[in-house]
């Protein structure tokens, strides 16, 4: 299988250590808005994962509303399998960011059931939520870089919080920043970078720890097509190493260039593409009967048909 040159560390899977001090430092970093990985005890799946029933993310009849307004998401039924890759599309305001927030536990549903890594978030104690979040890498639209740290230190932060060896940290961070085109800017401050360059730093920080699940909210919105293609290839390499990836994007041309299943949000309803349901936890989206019913109703009212893979 062809691999991207210069990113060999992505394939050297090795668990990162985590102790009480690391966890406390991670909690502090998380309070600053950083939801990238800290300690990773990969693989972390329930014992029943191999039976095909396990999903990294599972939504059952989920609805979300803010205040007393209408639901921004309704009747969402979604299973994200370990090691899968999906694009999430939809117009501005369709609810893509809200859907991603549900996945990384920054938002909780108004109704329905959400499971992350086999845990029902409604019955999971608040003190246990950080352990789930630490398995998720997030690329935010607003970057959330720490301005008092250099570019290098921003990307190295998750590894240092996890107690990773400093020599390995320096090698891996330098390697990744070289690959995203910022190898000559290691010591610069984030505020000296353009929006697109900050986006690349945020992406590097999210993937450096090789999370179980990567969620990217418009990760290519501030870069040109050449860099956008390169970044999606980076996500694909992480995906091939076992990470499940969900990329929210407006860039239809980019989606068509890659043969991954597409989820589309329209009028608060999720329309999954037709993709094979996995037998071993590695492929695609499961479309439940209730989701099909919602689609049929929407289509009867003039909504879009269920989309197949683009391209």
C-alpha positions as CSV (number, residue, x, y, z in Angstrom):
1,X,0.0,0.0,0.0
2,X,1.3,3.4,-0.9
3,X,2.2,5.6,2.0
4,X,2.9,9.3,2.2
5,X,6.6,10.1,2.4
6,X,7.8,11.7,5.6
7,X,5.0,10.5,7.9
8,X,6.3,7.2,9.1
9,X,5.5,8.0,12.7
10,X,1.8,7.6,12.0
11,X,2.4,3.9,11.5
12,X,4.5,3.3,14.6
13,X,1.6,2.6,16.8
14,X,2.7,2.7,20.4
15,X,0.6,3.4,23.5
16,X,1.2,6.7,25.2
17,X,1.5,6.5,29.0
18,X,-0.9,8.3,31.3
19,X,-0.7,8.8,35.0
20,X,-2.5,11.0,37.5
21,X,-0.3,14.0,36.9
22,X,-0.8,13.7,33.1
23,X,-4.5,13.6,33.6
24,X,-4.5,16.7,35.8
25,X,-2.4,18.6,33.2
26,X,-4.7,17.4,30.5
27,X,-7.8,18.6,32.4
28,X,-6.1,22.1,32.6
29,X,-5.4,22.0,28.9
30,X,-9.0,20.9,28.2
31,X,-10.3,23.8,30.2
32,X,-8.5,26.1,27.7
33,X,-10.5,24.6,24.9
34,X,-8.1,21.9,23.6
35,X,-9.8,18.7,22.8
36,X,-6.9,16.9,21.1
37,X,-5.6,13.7,22.4
38,X,-3.7,13.2,25.6
39,X,-3.0,9.6,26.8
40,X,-4.1,6.9,24.4
41,X,-4.4,3.3,25.6
42,X,-5.0,2.0,22.1
43,X,-6.8,-0.2,21.3
44,X,-9.7,0.6,23.6
45,X,-12.8,-1.2,22.5
46,X,-15.4,-3.1,24.6
47,X,-14.9,-6.9,24.7
48,X,-17.8,-7.3,22.3
49,X,-16.2,-5.1,19.6
50,X,-15.4,-8.0,17.4
51,X,-19.0,-9.1,17.1
52,X,-19.8,-6.3,14.6
53,X,-22.3,-4.7,17.0
54,X,-19.9,-2.1,18.4
55,X,-19.7,1.4,17.0
56,X,-17.4,4.2,18.0
57,X,-20.4,6.6,17.8
58,X,-24.0,5.6,17.9
59,X,-27.0,7.9,17.7
60,X,-30.6,6.6,18.2
61,X,-33.5,9.0,17.4
62,X,-31.4,12.0,18.5
63,X,-32.9,15.5,18.5
64,X,-31.2,18.8,19.5
65,X,-32.8,22.2,20.1
66,X,-31.3,25.3,21.6
67,X,-33.7,26.9,24.1
68,X,-37.3,26.9,23.0
69,X,-36.6,27.1,19.3
70,X,-37.1,24.4,16.7
71,X,-34.9,21.3,16.6
72,X,-31.7,21.9,14.8
73,X,-31.2,18.2,14.5
74,X,-34.0,15.7,14.5
75,X,-34.4,11.9,14.3
76,X,-30.7,11.3,13.8
77,X,-29.8,7.6,13.6
78,X,-26.1,7.1,13.0
79,X,-23.5,4.4,13.6
80,X,-19.8,5.3,13.0
81,X,-17.7,2.2,12.8
82,X,-14.0,2.0,14.0
83,X,-11.7,2.7,11.2
84,X,-14.3,4.3,8.9
85,X,-14.0,7.6,7.0
86,X,-17.0,9.9,6.2
87,X,-17.5,13.3,4.8
88,X,-20.3,15.4,6.4
89,X,-21.9,17.9,4.1
90,X,-24.7,20.5,4.2
91,X,-25.4,24.1,3.8
92,X,-24.3,26.7,6.4
93,X,-26.6,26.4,9.4
94,X,-27.6,22.9,8.6
95,X,-26.3,21.5,11.9
96,X,-22.9,20.1,11.0
97,X,-21.1,21.7,13.9
98,X,-23.9,20.6,16.3
99,X,-23.6,17.0,15.1
100,X,-19.8,17.1,15.6
101,X,-20.3,18.6,19.1
102,X,-22.5,15.7,20.0
103,X,-19.7,13.3,18.9
104,X,-17.0,15.0,21.0
105,X,-19.3,15.5,24.0
106,X,-19.4,19.3,24.0
107,X,-23.2,19.1,23.5
108,X,-25.8,16.7,24.8
109,X,-29.0,15.7,23.0
110,X,-32.4,17.1,23.9
111,X,-33.8,13.6,23.2
112,X,-32.6,10.3,22.0
113,X,-29.5,8.3,22.9
114,X,-25.9,9.0,22.1
115,X,-23.2,6.4,22.7
116,X,-19.5,7.1,22.3
117,X,-17.0,4.3,22.5
118,X,-19.8,2.0,23.7
119,X,-20.8,4.3,26.6
120,X,-24.2,5.9,26.9
121,X,-23.3,9.6,27.6
122,X,-26.6,10.1,29.5
123,X,-25.7,7.6,32.1
124,X,-21.9,8.2,32.1
125,X,-20.7,10.1,35.2
126,X,-19.4,13.5,34.5
127,X,-16.0,12.6,35.9
128,X,-15.7,9.8,33.3
129,X,-16.3,12.1,30.3
130,X,-12.7,13.4,30.0
131,X,-11.5,9.8,29.5
132,X,-13.8,9.5,26.5
133,X,-12.8,12.9,25.2
134,X,-9.1,12.1,25.3
135,X,-9.7,9.5,22.6
136,X,-11.0,12.2,20.2
137,X,-9.0,14.6,18.1
138,X,-10.9,17.7,17.1
139,X,-10.1,20.3,14.4
140,X,-12.0,23.4,15.2
141,X,-13.1,26.1,12.8
142,X,-11.6,28.8,15.0
143,X,-8.3,26.9,15.5
144,X,-8.0,27.4,19.3
145,X,-4.2,27.7,19.3
146,X,-2.4,28.9,22.4
147,X,-0.9,32.3,21.5
148,X,1.7,32.1,24.3
149,X,3.2,28.9,22.8
150,X,5.2,28.6,19.6
151,X,3.9,26.6,16.7
152,X,6.1,23.7,17.6
153,X,4.9,23.7,21.3
154,X,1.2,23.9,20.3
155,X,1.6,20.7,18.2
156,X,3.8,19.0,20.8
157,X,1.3,19.8,23.7
158,X,-0.7,16.6,23.4
159,X,2.4,14.4,23.4
160,X,3.9,16.2,26.3
161,X,0.7,16.0,28.4
162,X,0.8,12.3,27.8
163,X,4.4,12.0,29.0
164,X,5.8,11.1,25.6
165,X,9.6,10.9,25.3
166,X,10.9,14.3,24.4
167,X,13.3,13.1,21.6
168,X,10.4,11.2,19.9
169,X,8.2,14.2,20.4
170,X,10.6,16.5,18.7
171,X,11.1,14.1,15.8
172,X,7.4,13.5,15.2
173,X,6.3,17.1,15.5
174,X,9.1,18.3,13.2
175,X,8.2,15.6,10.7
176,X,4.5,16.5,10.7
177,X,5.1,20.3,10.5
178,X,7.4,19.7,7.6
179,X,4.7,17.7,5.8
180,X,2.1,20.5,6.3
181,X,4.5,23.0,4.9
182,X,5.5,24.8,8.2
183,X,8.8,23.2,8.9
184,X,10.6,26.6,8.7
185,X,8.1,28.2,11.2
186,X,8.6,26.0,14.3
187,X,9.6,28.8,16.6
188,X,7.1,31.4,15.4
189,X,4.0,32.5,17.3
190,X,0.6,31.5,16.0
191,X,-0.4,35.2,15.6
192,X,2.2,35.6,12.9
193,X,0.5,33.0,10.7
194,X,-2.2,33.5,8.1
195,X,-5.6,31.8,8.7
196,X,-4.7,28.9,6.4
197,X,-1.4,28.4,8.2
198,X,-3.1,28.4,11.6
199,X,-5.5,25.8,10.3
200,X,-2.6,23.6,9.3
201,X,-1.1,23.9,12.8
202,X,-4.5,23.0,14.4
203,X,-4.8,19.9,12.2
204,X,-1.2,18.8,13.0
205,X,-2.1,19.2,16.8
206,X,-5.2,17.1,16.3
207,X,-3.6,14.2,14.5
208,X,-0.2,14.1,16.3
209,X,-1.4,11.7,19.0
210,X,-3.2,9.4,16.5
211,X,-6.6,9.5,18.1
212,X,-9.3,6.7,18.0
213,X,-11.7,9.2,16.4
214,X,-10.8,12.4,14.4
215,X,-13.5,15.1,13.9
216,X,-12.7,17.9,11.6
217,X,-15.0,20.9,11.2
218,X,-14.3,22.7,7.9
219,X,-10.6,21.8,8.0
220,X,-9.9,23.0,4.5
221,X,-12.0,26.2,4.6
222,X,-8.9,28.5,4.8
223,X,-6.5,26.8,2.4
224,X,-6.2,26.5,-1.3
225,X,-7.1,23.4,-3.2
226,X,-3.6,22.0,-3.3
227,X,-3.2,22.2,0.4
228,X,-6.8,20.9,1.0
229,X,-6.0,17.8,-1.0
230,X,-2.8,17.3,0.9
231,X,-4.6,17.6,4.2
232,X,-7.3,15.1,3.3
233,X,-4.5,12.7,2.3
234,X,-3.1,13.1,5.8
235,X,-6.5,12.2,7.2
236,X,-6.6,9.2,5.0
237,X,-3.2,8.0,6.3
238,X,-4.5,8.3,9.8
239,X,-7.6,6.5,8.8
240,X,-5.5,3.6,7.3
241,X,-3.8,3.3,10.6
242,X,-7.1,2.6,12.4
243,X,-8.6,6.0,13.2
244,X,-12.2,6.7,12.4
245,X,-12.5,10.1,10.6
246,X,-15.4,12.5,10.0
247,X,-14.7,15.6,8.0
248,X,-17.4,18.3,7.7
249,X,-16.9,20.4,4.6
250,X,-18.6,22.7,2.0
251,X,-16.1,21.7,-0.6
252,X,-18.0,19.4,-3.0
253,X,-15.1,19.2,-5.4
254,X,-12.9,17.8,-2.7
255,X,-15.6,15.3,-1.7
256,X,-15.9,14.1,-5.2
257,X,-12.2,13.6,-5.5
258,X,-12.1,11.0,-2.7
259,X,-14.3,7.8,-2.7
260,X,-15.6,7.9,0.9
261,X,-19.2,7.7,2.1
262,X,-21.0,11.1,2.4
263,X,-23.4,12.1,5.1
264,X,-25.6,15.1,4.2
265,X,-27.6,17.3,6.6
266,X,-30.6,19.0,5.1
267,X,-33.5,20.6,7.0
268,X,-32.2,19.1,10.3
269,X,-32.3,15.5,8.9
270,X,-29.2,13.4,8.2
271,X,-29.2,11.6,4.8
272,X,-26.5,8.9,4.8
273,X,-25.0,7.7,1.5
274,X,-25.6,4.1,0.6
275,X,-22.6,2.4,2.0
276,X,-21.9,-1.2,3.0
277,X,-22.6,-2.0,6.6
278,X,-19.5,-3.6,8.0
279,X,-19.4,-7.1,9.5
280,X,-16.3,-6.5,11.5
281,X,-16.4,-2.8,12.5
282,X,-14.4,-1.3,9.7
283,X,-16.7,0.2,7.1
284,X,-19.5,2.7,6.7
285,X,-22.7,3.8,8.1
286,X,-25.7,1.8,9.2
287,X,-29.0,3.3,8.1
288,X,-31.7,2.4,10.5
289,X,-35.3,1.9,9.7
290,X,-36.4,5.1,11.5
291,X,-33.8,7.1,9.5
292,X,-35.2,5.6,6.3
293,X,-38.7,6.6,7.4
294,X,-37.5,10.2,8.0
295,X,-35.9,10.2,4.6
296,X,-39.1,9.0,2.9
297,X,-41.1,11.7,4.6
298,X,-38.6,14.4,3.6
299,X,-38.4,13.2,0.0
300,X,-42.2,13.2,-0.2
301,X,-42.1,16.8,0.9
302,X,-39.6,17.7,-1.7
303,X,-36.4,16.9,0.1
304,X,-33.3,15.3,-1.5
305,X,-33.1,11.6,-2.2
306,X,-30.6,9.5,-0.3
307,X,-27.2,10.2,-1.8
308,X,-24.7,7.6,-2.9
309,X,-21.0,8.1,-2.8
310,X,-20.0,11.1,-4.7
311,X,-17.5,10.7,-7.6
